[in-house]
Amino acid sequence: MDNKTIKIFKEYMEKRFSHVEIEDPYYKEWEKRFKKGMEWQNSDYTGRAMLKDIAYDVYPNDKDDFFIRK
């Protein structure tokens, strides 16, 4: 992941899953999703709204849009 993606990932995890420890398999799963650029596709509407809030210039305006970060 590049620095921008790492920043988005960390902020997303802090906001959405603050109760999940770094060693937790669920944390590792989300890390993989970000590495693959699939975090948008694997997020529900709440998660997509958070992603858009964190990085408005990266993610689509329409929460229903198909999007894979490259």
Backbone torsions as a table, in degrees:
resi	resn	phi	psi	omega
1	MET	NA	142.8	175.2
2	ASP	-79.5	172.2	-175.4
3	ASN	-60.3	-38.9	-179.7
4	LYS	-64.1	-43.4	-179.8
5	THR	-66.6	-39.8	177.6
6	ILE	-60.7	-43.1	178.9
7	LYS	-62.6	-44.9	178.4
8	ILE	-62.1	-46.2	-179.9
9	PHE	-57.2	-50.8	-177.1
10	LYS	-63.5	-42.7	179.5
11	GLU	-65.8	-41.3	178.2
12	TYR	-60.8	-47.2	-178.8
13	MET	-64.1	-38.2	178.4
14	GLU	-65.2	-40.3	-178.0
15	LYS	-78.4	-43.9	-171.7
16	ARG	-89.6	-39.2	-173.0
17	PHE	-129.7	49.1	-177.3
18	SER	-62.1	-21.7	-179.2
19	HIS	-82.6	-8.9	-177.4
20	VAL	-91.9	125.1	179.5
21	GLU	-76.1	152.9	-179.1
22	ILE	-58.7	-33.2	-178.9
23	GLU	-78.2	-13.3	-176.8
24	ASP	-66.1	137.3	178.4
25	PRO	-56.9	-31.5	179.5
26	TYR	-66.6	-37.9	175.3
27	TYR	-62.0	-46.3	-179.5
28	LYS	-62.7	-36.8	178.3
29	GLU	-63.5	-44.0	178.2
30	TRP	-66.7	-35.0	176.6
31	GLU	-60.9	-42.6	177.0
32	LYS	-62.2	-42.4	-179.7
33	ARG	-60.4	-42.0	177.7
34	PHE	-67.8	-40.4	178.7
35	LYS	-60.7	-36.2	-179.5
36	LYS	-84.7	-8.6	-178.0
37	GLY	79.4	18.0	-174.6
38	MET	-103.8	12.9	-176.9
39	GLU	-62.4	-36.2	179.3
40	TRP	-66.0	-47.6	-177.5
41	GLN	-65.9	-26.4	-178.9
42	ASN	-95.8	6.5	-179.7
43	SER	-103.7	147.9	172.0
44	ASP	-82.1	-176.1	-177.0
45	TYR	-62.1	-35.8	178.0
46	THR	-64.0	-46.0	178.7
47	GLY	-64.0	-40.1	178.8
48	ARG	-65.2	-38.4	177.1
49	ALA	-63.5	-40.2	178.3
50	MET	-65.4	-44.5	178.3
51	LEU	-59.5	-44.4	179.5
52	LYS	-62.8	-39.4	178.3
53	ASP	-64.8	-41.1	-178.3
54	ILE	-70.8	-43.4	-175.2
55	ALA	-138.0	73.3	-176.5
56	TYR	-58.7	-27.5	-178.3
57	ASP	-83.4	-7.7	-177.1
58	VAL	-99.2	-43.9	-170.4
59	TYR	-98.5	154.3	-178.0
60	PRO	-68.5	157.0	178.2
61	ASN	-72.5	-35.4	-178.1
62	ASP	-86.7	119.2	-178.6
63	LYS	-64.4	-17.0	179.3
64	ASP	-90.6	-6.2	-179.0
65	ASP	-64.8	142.1	171.2
66	PHE	-77.0	130.9	-177.3
67	PHE	-151.2	128.6	171.9
68	ILE	-126.6	122.1	178.7
69	ARG	-71.9	133.7	-179.7
70	LYS	-108.2	NA	NA
